[in-house]
Amino acid sequence: MKTAEAFLNSLERRARMLAPSAIATFRANEELCSWLLDPLARWAEAAYGEQAFDDAALGYAKYCFGVAQAQKVYEKTGKYTPEAMPEIVSGVYEDAGYMVPYMWAAILIYAFWPSMVEHIALYRDQFLRRLPPNAEVLELACGHGVMGLLAAEERPDIRVTGLDISAPAIAVANRLRAASGHADRVTFAVEDAIAHDGRETRKYQGIVSAMLAEHLPTPLPLFGSLARHLSGDGLVFFSTAIESAQRDHVYEFHTESEPLKMAEDAGLRVHRLVSDAGTAVARGRFLPRATAMLLQAR
């Protein structure tokens, strides 16, 4: 049965330039990163076979180089330069050839990027382990589905519903779900996370909005949705990218106070916040970093 080592070995074979830094991050945080990658390795092998690990390494490499290129353009132009939303939807979210490698990378960065490791700790220790018993959890823009599956792995008493606009992403999520042993408590569906808000007012004890806000033309409706759907005893795990360009990043946050204020204006209270640039040093106008917050109802 595969463990996190399978991902590391594939990195050394298929993405040698990126392997040393990724492995160093993993080794420095091995217990935490293994909590994520060990079950993922089991699910990936069961769902996709041995090839999954090389595919993941290649997807991670493609993603990292794309991020580096987008950041160079950002420094030069002084603003994100995304395609129009219809082109992003068709060329990114609906394109399986783009989305499947992207989905592998989108989960591996949690264990391989220093700026993201704290997010695992916040998610596991402060969010999942503090949810009320038998919590109902909603994940908006669930992508690969791994965050929801990890929630079910950690908490055998909770149920998870994950929504994403991308059919290829949900196809990945459902293959991993079928291999996870949690199919009875986790469901994934192709649905616009914001449009979903107009059709139900159900309350959830846990809501996950991980790296979604920067993909929206404006995040304000997202924060309103989080506030409306959160139960009084519930928690939101929210994260976003700040001054970090990618092909499908649309909304630019420049300071940690911007998403914090949006959350507060929507009626939420920030319980805890972490923000990290990892090992990056600001040599230009922008310092890319990853921010995560735990939110409560006011």
C-alpha positions in Angstrom: 0.0 0.0 0.0 1.4 3.4 -1.1 2.3 6.2 1.3 3.6 9.8 0.9 6.9 8.3 -0.2 5.4 7.4 -3.5 4.8 11.1 -4.3 8.3 12.0 -3.2 9.9 9.2 -5.3 7.9 10.4 -8.4 9.1 13.9 -7.9 12.7 12.8 -7.9 12.1 10.9 -11.2 9.8 13.3 -13.0 10.4 16.8 -11.6 14.0 16.7 -10.4 14.4 20.5 -10.4 11.5 21.0 -8.0 12.1 17.9 -5.9 14.7 19.2 -3.4 12.6 22.1 -2.1 9.4 20.0 -2.0 11.0 17.1 -0.1 12.7 19.5 2.3 9.3 21.0 3.1 7.8 17.6 3.6 10.6 16.3 5.8 10.5 19.4 8.0 6.7 18.8 8.6 6.5 15.1 8.1 3.8 14.2 10.6 1.5 16.9 9.3 2.2 16.4 5.6 1.9 12.6 6.0 -1.6 13.1 7.5 -2.6 14.5 4.0 -0.4 12.5 1.6 -0.6 9.0 3.1 -4.4 8.6 2.6 -4.1 10.4 -0.7 -1.5 7.9 -1.9 -3.8 5.0 -1.0 -6.8 6.6 -2.8 -4.7 7.6 -5.8 -3.2 4.1 -6.2 -6.7 2.5 -5.9 -8.3 4.9 -8.3 -5.6 5.4 -10.9 -2.9 2.8 -10.4 0.8 3.4 -10.2 0.7 5.9 -13.0 -1.0 8.4 -10.7 2.2 9.3 -8.9 4.1 10.2 -12.1 1.1 12.1 -13.4 0.9 14.0 -10.1 4.6 14.9 -10.3 4.3 16.1 -13.9 1.1 18.1 -13.0 2.9 19.7 -10.0 5.9 20.7 -12.2 3.6 22.2 -14.9 1.7 24.1 -12.2 4.8 25.5 -10.6 6.3 26.7 -13.8 3.0 28.2 -14.8 2.8 30.1 -11.5 6.3 31.4 -11.9 5.6 32.7 -15.4 2.3 34.3 -14.3 4.2 36.0 -11.4 6.7 37.5 -13.8 4.0 38.9 -15.9 2.3 40.3 -12.8 5.5 42.1 -11.8 5.9 43.6 -15.2 2.3 44.7 -15.7 1.4 45.6 -12.1 -1.9 43.7 -12.3 -3.3 40.2 -12.8 -3.8 39.6 -16.5 -6.5 36.9 -16.6 -8.4 35.8 -19.6 -12.1 36.8 -19.8 -14.2 34.5 -17.7 -15.8 32.6 -20.6 -12.3 31.7 -21.8 -11.2 30.7 -18.3 -14.2 28.5 -17.9 -13.8 26.7 -21.2 -10.0 26.7 -21.3 -9.4 25.8 -17.7 -12.4 24.5 -15.7 -14.0 22.5 -18.6 -10.8 21.2 -20.1 -9.9 17.8 -18.7 -6.4 18.0 -20.2 -5.7 21.1 -18.2 -7.8 20.4 -15.1 -6.6 16.9 -14.2 -2.9 17.8 -13.8 -4.0 21.1 -12.2 -6.0 19.1 -9.6 -3.0 17.0 -8.6 -0.9 20.1 -8.1 -3.6 21.9 -6.2 -3.5 19.3 -3.4 0.3 18.6 -3.5 1.2 22.3 -2.8 -0.2 21.9 0.7 2.6 19.5 1.6 5.3 20.8 -0.7 5.1 24.6 -0.4 6.2 26.2 2.9 3.6 28.9 2.5 0.8 26.2 2.6 1.9 23.8 5.3 0.3 25.9 8.1 -3.0 25.6 6.3 -3.0 21.8 7.0 -2.5 22.4 10.7 -5.2 25.0 10.8 -7.6 22.8 8.8 -7.0 19.6 10.8 -6.3 20.9 14.4 -8.4 24.0 14.6 -11.2 23.3 12.1 -11.9 19.6 11.7 -11.2 18.7 15.3 -13.4 21.5 16.7 -16.5 20.9 14.6 -19.6 19.8 16.5 -20.5 16.1 16.7 -22.2 14.8 13.6 -21.5 18.0 11.7 -22.8 18.7 8.2 -20.0 20.2 6.1 -20.3 22.1 2.8 -17.2 22.6 0.6 -17.4 25.3 -2.0 -15.3 24.8 -5.1 -14.1 21.4 -3.8 -12.0 20.6 -6.9 -10.2 17.3 -6.4 -12.3 16.6 -3.3 -9.3 15.7 -1.1 -10.1 18.3 1.6 -13.6 16.8 2.0 -12.3 13.2 2.0 -9.7 14.1 4.6 -12.5 15.6 6.7 -14.3 12.3 6.5 -11.1 10.4 7.2 -10.4 12.5 10.3 -14.0 12.6 11.6 -16.1 9.4 11.0 -19.2 11.2 12.4 -19.5 14.0 9.8 -21.1 14.2 6.4 -19.6 16.3 3.5 -21.1 17.8 0.4 -18.7 19.2 -2.2 -19.6 21.4 -5.1 -17.5 22.6 -8.0 -18.1 24.2 -11.4 -15.6 21.9 -13.1 -16.9 18.6 -14.4 -13.3 17.2 -14.9 -12.5 18.2 -11.3 -15.6 16.4 -10.0 -14.7 13.4 -12.1 -11.3 13.2 -10.2 -13.1 13.8 -6.9 -15.5 11.0 -7.5 -12.8 8.5 -8.5 -10.9 9.3 -5.3 -14.2 9.1 -3.3 -15.0 5.7 -4.6 -11.5 4.5 -3.5 -11.6 6.2 -0.1 -14.1 4.1 1.7 -16.1 7.3 2.6 -18.6 7.2 -0.3 -21.5 6.8 2.1 -20.7 10.1 3.9 -19.3 12.3 1.1 -21.0 13.5 -2.1 -19.6 15.6 -4.9 -21.6 17.4 -7.6 -21.0 19.8 -10.5 -22.6 23.0 -9.4 -21.7 26.7 -9.3 -20.8 27.3 -5.6 -22.3 30.8 -5.6 -25.4 30.0 -7.7 -26.1 27.2 -5.1 -26.7 29.9 -2.6 -29.8 31.1 -4.3 -31.5 27.7 -4.2 -31.3 26.8 -0.5 -30.8 28.3 2.9 -29.6 25.2 4.7 -27.3 25.7 7.6 -24.0 23.8 8.0 -21.8 23.3 11.0 -18.7 23.4 8.8 -18.0 25.3 5.6 -14.8 25.0 3.5 -13.9 27.7 1.0 -10.3 26.9 0.2 -8.5 29.0 -2.5 -11.8 30.1 -4.1 -12.1 33.9 -3.5 -9.3 34.8 -5.9 -11.0 33.0 -8.7 -14.1 35.2 -8.6 -14.7 38.6 -10.2 -15.7 39.8 -6.8 -15.6 37.8 -3.6 -18.3 39.8 -1.8 -21.1 37.4 -2.7 -19.0 34.5 -1.4 -18.7 36.0 2.1 -22.4 36.7 2.2 -23.0 33.0 1.3 -20.7 31.8 4.0 -22.5 34.0 6.6 -26.0 32.8 5.5 -25.2 29.1 5.5 -23.1 29.0 8.7 -24.9 27.7 11.8 -24.4 29.5 15.1 -22.1 26.8 16.5 -20.2 26.3 13.2 -16.9 27.2 11.7 -15.7 28.3 8.3 -12.2 27.4 6.9 -11.4 30.1 4.4 -8.2 30.5 2.5 -7.0 32.7 -0.4 -4.0 33.8 -2.4 -2.6 37.3 -1.9 -0.5 39.0 -4.6 -0.2 35.6 -6.2 -0.9 35.5 -10.0 -2.1 32.4 -11.9 -3.9 31.9 -15.1 -7.3 31.8 -13.5 -6.7 34.2 -10.6 -9.0 37.1 -11.2 -9.5 39.1 -8.0 -6.3 40.7 -6.5 -6.0 40.8 -2.7 -3.0 43.0 -1.7 -3.3 42.8 2.1 -4.6 40.3 4.6 -7.0 43.0 5.9 -9.0 42.9 2.7 -10.5 39.4 3.0 -10.7 39.9 6.8 -12.8 43.1 6.4 -15.1 41.4 3.8 -15.7 38.6 6.3 -16.4 41.0 9.1 -18.7 43.2 6.9 -20.7 40.0 6.0 -21.3 39.3 9.7 -18.5 36.9 10.5 -15.9 37.0 13.2 -12.3 36.0 12.5 -11.2 33.5 15.1 -7.7 32.8 13.8 -5.6 33.9 10.9 -2.3 32.6 9.4 -0.5 34.1 6.4 2.8 33.0 5.0 5.1 33.8 2.1 7.1 30.7 2.8 10.7 31.1 1.9 10.0 33.9 -0.6 11.6 37.3 -0.2 10.0 40.4 -1.7 12.4 41.5 -4.5 9.7 43.3 -6.5 6.5 45.1 -5.9 4.6 42.0 -4.8 5.0 39.2 -2.2 2.9 36.2 -3.1 1.5 34.5 0.0 -1.2 32.2 1.2 -3.7 33.3 3.9 -6.1 31.1 5.8 -8.7 32.1 8.4 -11.2 30.4 10.7 -14.4 32.3 10.8 -17.4 32.2 13.2 -20.8 33.7 13.2 -21.0 37.0 15.0 
